[in-house]
Amino acid sequence: MAKANQGPVIQTVRCNLPKLREPLPDIGLVQSESERALQDPNEWFAQRFPDEVKIFGAAFLVANVSDQFGRGKIVPIHLNTDFFAAILKGTRTGVHVVYYPPEKSFYHFDHALNAYCSVSDEKLKVLISNYLIRAAEDCGERVDIRSMVTEFRKDQQLDTVIDKARAILEADRAYFSGKAGHRRFIDGRYMEADEEPSYQVFVKKAIIAAPQGKVTVHDAFHRYYQFCKDNAMQPLTRQEFKSLVAEVIREEFALGLRHDIIGDNNKQGHGWCGIGYTPEFAGSFGRN
């Protein structure tokens, strides 16, 4: 009995794994640089981000897979997270992003406002995801784009890119302060480089050294919140206030944040010993 026609059997016979910095071998199917960019996702990104490729390597670790008929396939198998974190700097694209450690926040330059604006981790993840989709759309038939449109765009992968970006795009404290600093646009108003943020102004106006004194984070935040309302300032969230003010108090008074400060409710909480309030801020007030 004749066997049923099962169609051709495709068998993978070799798989080369070049290093991130190693160019893909030319197997004769690409005739020009422009055609190569359509076939090779690493070339697509290299044309747009050549400086980042020189420093951090190609966008993907790829496998060049051939079947028994000699037909080649480029398969991206690993995302170079260092490279994708670096391209957020936007040297050539204009999407310039920096990470500002004192506020634990990313900022991007808005050309329309001529100032830096805060940008969330989620928006940066969308930007990276969009780059991957655009590259996949331009790739030719020789590229297996499945990992580029699925695996590499998952939150776990993109979160790793954002974590790397915090180190690669880190700006120093002077980036938004001093004569050479850059201005920002925050909550509908410009903040010049020589203007101190609300939490620093609060500490300077409200907190003094007091050997027998104590200040809790809970109490200080409510006073800070009222201070911002009285001075038309946009207050931080409670969590932002806690981390940023703790840094300022450490610098100004050489005091670390403690976890055993007894508050007005007779419960232990976060705060400081050795500081107190100036007379202007020492009075009672309502809670917000």
C-alpha positions in Angstrom: 0.0 0.0 0.0 1.4 3.4 -0.9 2.1 5.7 2.0 0.0 8.9 2.3 1.8 12.0 1.1 2.8 13.7 4.3 4.5 16.7 2.7 8.2 17.7 3.0 9.9 17.1 6.3 11.8 20.2 7.5 14.8 19.4 9.7 17.0 21.8 11.5 20.6 20.9 10.7 22.7 23.7 12.2 22.3 26.6 14.6 25.0 29.2 15.0 24.9 31.5 18.0 27.0 34.7 17.3 28.0 36.9 20.1 26.1 40.2 20.7 28.9 42.2 19.0 29.5 39.8 16.2 27.7 40.6 12.8 25.5 38.0 11.3 27.1 36.0 8.5 26.0 37.0 5.0 24.6 33.8 3.4 24.0 35.5 0.1 20.4 36.4 0.3 20.9 40.1 1.1 22.1 42.3 -1.7 22.4 45.8 -0.1 22.6 47.6 3.2 18.9 48.7 2.9 17.8 45.2 2.1 19.9 43.8 4.9 18.2 46.2 7.4 14.8 44.7 6.3 16.1 41.2 6.9 18.2 41.6 10.0 16.6 43.1 13.2 20.1 43.9 14.6 20.8 46.0 11.5 17.4 47.8 11.9 18.4 48.9 15.4 22.0 49.6 14.5 21.0 52.1 11.8 18.9 54.0 14.3 21.2 53.7 17.4 24.8 53.2 16.2 26.4 54.8 19.2 24.6 52.5 21.6 25.5 49.4 19.5 29.2 50.4 19.7 29.0 50.6 23.5 26.5 47.9 24.5 26.4 45.5 21.6 23.7 44.5 19.2 20.0 44.5 20.1 19.6 40.8 20.1 21.5 37.6 20.5 20.4 35.7 17.4 20.5 32.2 16.0 21.0 31.6 12.2 19.0 28.4 11.6 19.0 26.5 8.3 16.9 23.6 7.2 18.0 20.7 5.0 17.2 22.7 1.8 19.6 25.5 2.8 16.9 28.0 3.6 18.1 30.4 6.3 16.1 31.9 9.2 17.3 34.6 11.7 15.8 33.9 15.1 16.2 36.5 17.9 16.6 34.4 21.0 17.8 36.9 23.7 17.1 40.6 24.3 20.1 42.8 25.1 18.6 44.7 28.0 21.6 47.0 28.3 21.2 48.2 24.7 17.4 48.8 25.1 18.0 50.7 28.3 20.6 52.9 26.7 18.4 53.8 23.6 16.0 55.6 26.0 18.7 58.3 26.2 17.5 59.2 22.7 20.7 60.8 21.4 19.5 60.7 17.8 15.7 60.3 18.2 15.2 63.3 20.5 13.3 61.2 23.1 15.9 62.1 25.8 15.3 60.4 29.1 17.3 60.6 32.4 16.9 59.0 35.8 17.1 61.3 38.8 18.1 59.3 41.9 17.2 62.0 44.5 13.5 61.7 43.5 13.7 58.1 42.2 12.0 59.3 39.0 12.6 59.3 35.2 12.4 62.6 33.3 12.1 63.2 29.5 12.8 66.4 27.6 9.6 67.9 26.1 10.7 70.1 23.2 7.3 71.9 23.1 7.7 73.0 26.7 11.5 73.4 26.5 11.8 71.6 29.8 12.0 68.2 31.4 8.8 66.4 32.5 8.4 63.3 34.6 7.7 60.1 32.8 6.4 56.8 34.4 8.0 53.4 34.1 4.9 52.2 32.2 5.3 54.8 29.5 8.9 53.9 28.9 7.9 50.3 28.7 5.4 51.2 26.0 8.1 53.0 24.1 10.4 50.0 24.1 7.5 47.8 23.1 6.7 50.0 20.2 10.3 49.9 19.0 10.1 46.1 18.9 6.8 46.1 17.0 8.2 48.6 14.4 11.3 46.6 13.9 9.3 43.4 13.5 7.0 45.0 10.9 10.1 46.0 8.8 11.8 42.6 9.0 11.7 40.3 6.0 10.6 36.7 5.7 14.0 35.4 6.8 13.4 36.7 10.4 11.3 34.8 12.9 9.6 37.7 14.6 7.6 35.8 17.2 9.9 36.5 20.1 10.0 40.2 19.2 6.2 40.6 19.3 5.5 38.3 22.2 8.3 37.2 24.6 10.4 40.3 24.5 7.3 42.6 25.1 6.2 40.9 28.3 6.3 42.9 31.5 9.0 40.8 33.0 11.4 41.5 30.2 10.5 45.2 30.0 10.9 45.6 33.8 14.4 44.3 33.4 15.1 47.0 30.8 13.7 49.7 33.1 15.8 48.5 36.0 19.0 48.7 33.8 18.0 52.1 32.7 18.1 53.4 36.2 21.8 52.8 36.3 22.7 53.6 32.6 20.7 56.8 32.5 21.5 58.0 36.0 22.0 61.8 36.3 23.8 63.4 39.2 22.2 65.7 41.8 23.3 68.8 39.9 21.4 67.9 36.8 18.3 69.9 37.9 20.0 72.4 40.2 22.6 75.1 40.1 23.7 77.4 37.3 24.3 74.6 34.9 21.1 72.7 35.8 18.1 72.1 33.6 14.6 73.3 34.3 11.5 71.2 34.7 7.8 71.5 34.1 6.0 69.9 37.1 2.3 70.0 37.9 1.6 72.8 35.4 4.4 75.2 36.4 8.0 75.6 35.5 10.6 74.8 38.1 13.9 76.5 37.4 17.2 74.9 38.2 18.0 77.4 41.0 14.6 76.8 42.6 14.5 74.4 45.5 11.8 71.7 45.6 9.0 71.8 48.2 10.4 69.2 50.5 13.8 70.9 50.7 12.2 74.3 51.4 10.0 72.6 54.1 13.0 71.1 55.9 14.9 74.4 55.9 11.9 76.4 57.2 10.4 73.9 59.6 13.1 71.7 61.0 15.8 72.6 63.5 18.3 70.7 65.6 16.9 69.8 69.0 18.9 67.3 71.1 15.8 66.2 73.1 13.3 66.6 70.2 11.6 64.1 68.0 9.7 64.2 64.7 7.6 61.5 63.2 7.1 61.0 59.5 3.4 60.9 60.0 3.3 64.3 61.8 5.9 65.9 59.5 4.0 64.9 56.4 0.8 66.7 57.6 2.7 69.8 58.4 4.4 69.7 55.0 1.1 69.1 53.2 -0.4 72.2 54.9 2.8 74.2 54.1 2.4 73.3 50.3 -1.3 74.4 50.4 -0.5 77.7 52.0 2.3 78.4 49.5 0.6 77.2 46.3 3.0 74.2 45.9 2.1 70.8 44.7 2.8 68.3 47.5 4.5 65.0 47.2 2.7 61.8 48.0 3.3 60.4 51.5 5.7 57.7 50.2 7.7 60.2 48.1 7.9 62.6 51.1 9.2 59.9 53.4 12.1 58.9 51.1 13.1 62.4 49.9 12.8 64.2 53.3 14.8 61.4 54.9 17.7 62.1 52.5 17.5 65.9 53.2 17.5 65.4 56.9 20.4 63.0 56.7 22.4 65.6 54.8 21.4 68.6 56.9 21.5 67.0 60.4 23.4 63.7 59.9 20.4 61.8 61.2 19.1 58.5 59.8 15.5 57.5 59.7 14.5 55.4 62.7 11.6 52.9 63.2 11.0 53.3 66.9 9.8 56.8 67.4 6.7 57.1 69.6 4.1 59.4 68.1 1.2 61.3 69.6 -0.9 58.1 69.4 1.7 56.3 71.6 2.6 53.9 68.8 6.0 53.3 67.3 6.6 54.7 63.8 9.2 56.1 61.5 10.9 59.3 62.4 14.0 61.0 63.9 15.4 61.9 67.3 17.5 65.0 67.7 15.4 67.4 65.7 12.3 69.5 66.2 10.1 72.2 64.7 10.8 75.9 64.4 8.3 78.1 66.4 6.4 78.8 63.1 5.6 75.1 62.6 5.5 74.0 66.2 1.8 74.7 66.8 -1.1 72.3 66.5 -2.9 71.9 63.2 -5.6 69.9 61.6 -5.0 66.6 59.8 -5.3 66.2 56.0 
